[in-house]
Amino acid sequence: MRINELKAVFFVKDFGGNPDYEDRKDFEAGKPVVGRKIRVLFKDGEVIVGTTMGYQPDRPGFFVVPVDARSNIERCFVVTRATSDVKLM
């Protein structure tokens, strides 16, 4: 499989996860963050909000750490081509 055929690579805490849990999509006011705040909209409609250390639109991908510490996703490698909108916040 080639990178342009992927949406993202998700590094998860538990392979079972919790399909009923919805990740929080907002930052706590006044709480410091490491990296830059980012909102990613994938072409399939999924949204991930978190932080990144290296987003550059001309690169094939970048890592995101979700804002929700209770998310099953520890971090993910987002394939830039699979996104429809990326906003640094």
C-alpha positions in Angstrom: 0.0 0.0 0.0 1.2 3.5 -0.8 0.9 6.5 1.4 -1.5 8.3 -1.0 -3.9 5.4 -0.6 -4.2 5.9 3.2 -6.3 8.3 5.2 -4.2 8.1 8.4 -2.3 5.8 10.6 -3.8 5.7 14.1 -1.7 4.8 17.1 -4.3 3.6 19.7 -4.3 2.7 23.4 -6.6 -0.3 23.0 -7.5 -2.1 19.8 -11.1 -2.7 21.2 -11.7 1.0 21.9 -15.1 2.3 22.8 -17.3 2.8 19.8 -19.8 4.8 21.9 -17.3 7.4 23.1 -17.1 10.7 21.2 -13.8 12.6 21.5 -13.9 16.1 22.9 -13.1 18.7 20.2 -12.3 21.8 22.2 -9.3 23.0 24.2 -9.6 23.8 27.9 -9.3 27.6 28.4 -6.0 28.6 29.9 -4.5 25.2 29.8 -1.1 25.3 28.0 -0.5 23.0 25.1 2.6 21.6 23.5 2.8 22.4 19.8 0.3 24.2 17.6 -3.5 23.8 17.9 -4.9 22.2 14.7 -8.3 21.1 13.3 -8.3 18.5 10.6 -11.3 17.7 8.4 -10.9 14.5 6.4 -12.5 14.1 3.0 -14.8 11.4 4.6 -16.2 14.0 7.1 -14.2 12.9 10.2 -12.8 15.7 12.3 -9.7 15.5 14.6 -8.8 18.4 16.8 -5.5 18.4 18.6 -1.9 19.6 18.5 0.9 19.2 15.9 4.6 19.9 15.9 5.1 19.8 12.2 2.2 20.6 9.9 3.3 21.9 6.5 0.7 21.8 3.7 3.3 20.8 1.1 4.4 17.6 2.9 2.8 14.2 2.5 1.7 14.0 6.1 1.9 15.1 9.7 1.3 13.9 13.2 -1.6 15.0 15.4 -2.1 14.4 19.1 -5.9 14.6 20.0 -7.0 17.3 22.4 -9.0 14.8 24.4 -6.7 12.9 26.8 -9.4 10.2 27.1 -9.4 9.5 23.4 -8.4 6.0 22.4 -6.1 7.6 19.8 -2.7 8.4 21.3 -1.6 10.1 18.1 -2.1 9.7 14.4 -0.2 10.3 11.2 -2.5 12.2 8.9 -2.0 11.9 5.2 -2.4 15.4 3.8 -4.1 14.2 0.6 -6.9 12.6 2.6 -7.9 16.0 4.1 -10.3 18.5 2.8 -9.5 21.3 5.3 -6.7 21.9 7.8 -6.8 24.9 10.1 -4.1 26.0 12.6 -6.0 27.6 15.5 
